[in-house]
Amino acid sequence: MVILFLNWMNIYSNMKKSEIKNDLEKLSKHKQVKFAVFCAKQVADLIEKEHKEVCEKAINIAEKWLVREATEE
């Protein structure tokens, strides 16, 4: 997964933000959430202590949604 992320960063580092957004919007919602969870986990250690618990809960809920254990509500 890390290699995939690094490849993605290499490819998109030369693109405009609007091009990246349009490209990501082409992905299914499931893949968008999976990518967002991956990115959030990569920076989770940078979150301040006071916000860490909320962020971890959000990541956990998103992961449950990915395996259909949580709904969008």
LINPETA-V710589 format. One record per residue. N is the residue number from 1. RES is the residue in three letters. OMEGA is omega in whole degrees, 0 to 359 (* if undefined). BURIAL is + if it has 24 or more other ideal C-beta (glycine too) atoms within 12 Angstrom, else -. D_FIRST is the distance of its C-alpha to the first C-alpha in Angstrom with 1 decimal. Layout:
# LINPETA-V710589
N,RES,OMEGA,BURIAL,D_FIRST ; N,RES,OMEGA,BURIAL,D_FIRST
This chain:
# LINPETA-V710589
1,MET,180,-,0.0 ; 2,VAL,179,-,3.8 ; 3,ILE,177,-,5.4 ; 4,LEU,180,-,5.0 ; 5,PHE,180,-,6.2 ; 6,LEU,176,-,8.7 ; 7,ASN,179,-,9.8 ; 8,TRP,180,-,10.5 ; 9,MET,179,-,12.3 ; 10,ASN,181,-,14.2 ; 11,ILE,187,-,15.4 ; 12,TYR,182,-,16.4 ; 13,SER,181,-,17.9 ; 14,ASN,182,-,21.1 ; 15,MET,176,-,21.5 ; 16,LYS,180,-,23.7 ; 17,LYS,181,-,22.5 ; 18,SER,178,-,24.4 ; 19,GLU,179,-,22.6 ; 20,ILE,180,-,19.2 ; 21,LYS,180,-,20.5 ; 22,ASN,180,-,22.0 ; 23,ASP,180,-,19.0 ; 24,LEU,180,-,16.9 ; 25,GLU,178,-,20.0 ; 26,LYS,180,-,19.8 ; 27,LEU,175,-,16.8 ; 28,SER,180,-,17.8 ; 29,LYS,180,-,18.1 ; 30,HIS,180,-,15.7 ; 31,LYS,177,-,12.8 ; 32,GLN,180,-,14.2 ; 33,VAL,179,+,14.2 ; 34,LYS,178,+,10.7 ; 35,PHE,179,+,9.7 ; 36,ALA,178,+,12.5 ; 37,VAL,179,+,11.6 ; 38,PHE,181,+,8.2 ; 39,CYS,180,-,10.5 ; 40,ALA,179,+,13.3 ; 41,LYS,181,-,11.7 ; 42,GLN,182,-,11.0 ; 43,VAL,184,-,14.7 ; 44,ALA,181,-,16.2 ; 45,ASP,179,-,17.9 ; 46,LEU,182,-,19.8 ; 47,ILE,178,-,21.5 ; 48,GLU,184,-,25.1 ; 49,LYS,185,-,26.4 ; 50,GLU,180,-,28.5 ; 51,HIS,187,-,25.7 ; 52,LYS,183,-,23.0 ; 53,GLU,179,-,24.2 ; 54,VAL,180,-,24.2 ; 55,CYS,178,-,20.7 ; 56,GLU,177,-,19.5 ; 57,LYS,180,-,21.6 ; 58,ALA,178,-,20.2 ; 59,ILE,180,+,16.5 ; 60,ASN,179,-,17.9 ; 61,ILE,179,-,19.9 ; 62,ALA,178,+,17.1 ; 63,GLU,177,-,15.1 ; 64,LYS,178,-,18.5 ; 65,TRP,180,-,19.0 ; 66,LEU,179,-,15.9 ; 67,VAL,174,-,17.5 ; 68,ARG,176,-,20.9 ; 69,GLU,178,-,22.3 ; 70,ALA,178,-,23.2 ; 71,THR,180,-,25.0 ; 72,GLU,179,-,25.0 ; 73,GLU,*,-,28.2
